[in-house]
Amino acid sequence: MLKIGIIGTGFLGKAVAKRLLGTGHKVIVYNRTRDKTESLKNLGAIVADTPKDLAQGCDLVITIVKDSDAVESVSFDKNGIIDGKHEGLTVADMSTINPISSKKIAKKFLENGISMIDTPVMGGPNLAEKGELVVMIGGKKEIYEKYKQVFDHIGNKTFYLGENGSGHAMKLAMNLQISMLALALSEGITLTKRSGLDPKLFLDILNSTYFKTGMSVLKGPKMINGNFEPSFTLKMMKKDLDTINTTAKELGTSLPMATLANKIYQNAIDNGLGELDYTGILAFIERISKL
C-alpha cells in the first residue's frame, strides 16, 4: 500500500483519512491546529509536525484546505511540502479553489520537481468514509493513473477532465448548483409555510416528481425541522461563491445568479448564521420573511 499524507483534517480531510486508514494505507496527517488530528492518531494515523515532515514520509500528499492561499502556504512556505520533496512525490489538491490559481500552483510545483494534480470531490464526509465520493481529476493523466487505486478507494466514480485546473473548474460549477438548490428549496419551504400549508407536503410532492434532488430527499426533512448541523458550513459555501464569482470575472463571463446568491449568503453570515450547515440559508430566508 502507498504512504499517503493528508494536509487539512477538517470535516472532509478527516473522513478521507479514516477511509484510507480503513483500506490499509499508511496515513500521515498534518493540521495547523494539532488537536484536530487526535482522533485520527487514535485510529493509527501518524501526526506530522510540519508539511515538510509529512511530505518526506509520503508517496502522495493530499491537500484539503480552505483556499488557494492556504494551499500555497502549506506548499511553499518554510517547512512546506517542497522542503520535503523526494523522487516520485506527487501532490493532489482536494481543496475547492480558483482553477487559474491551481494552474499557477501546479506550475510552481513542477518547477520544484514535484507533480501536482487537482482532485476535488463531490459527496461530503459521510460518503468519503464509505468510499462513495465523486472525484474530478485535472492534470497529467499518467500521474492520475499512477495513483488511481487511491482515488478508487475514496470514490465510486472518477472523471478525468484534462489539464491542471479542470477539476477545480468543474467543482466550482457543481458547488454553484448546490448553493442554488439550497436557495430554491428554502424559498419553496418558506412560500409553502406562508401559504398556511405543511412544508412536509411540499417535500412529499417535490420528491414524487423528477424535480427531486438528493438535497430535497436527504436535507429537506432536516431543514423543515430546523436541524442545520453542519456537514459543510454556510460560511464555506460563501467562500466558494466568492471563488466562483472571481473565477467568472477572470474568465470574462457573467454569472448573475451566482452574484446574487453571493450577496444572500453574505447577508446570512452577517446575521450570525455562518456556522450552520449551508442549508441554514433557510433560517435566513425565514428570518427576513418574519416566519
Secondary structure, 3 states (H helix, E strand, C coil): CCEEEEECCCHHHHHHHHHHHHCCCEEEEECCCHHHHHHHHHCCCEECCCHHHHHHCCCEEEECCCCHHHHHHHHHCCCCHHHHCCCCCEEEECCCCCHHHHHHHHHHHHHCCCEEEECCEECHHHHHHHCCEEEEEECCHHHHHHCHHHHHHHEEEEEEEECCCHHHHHHHHHHHHHHHHHHHHHHHHHHHHHCCCCHHHHHHHHCCCCCCCHHHHHHHHHHHCCCCCCCCEHHHHHHHHHHHHHHHHHHCCCCHHHHHHHHHHHHHHHCCCCCCEHHHHHHHHHHHCCC
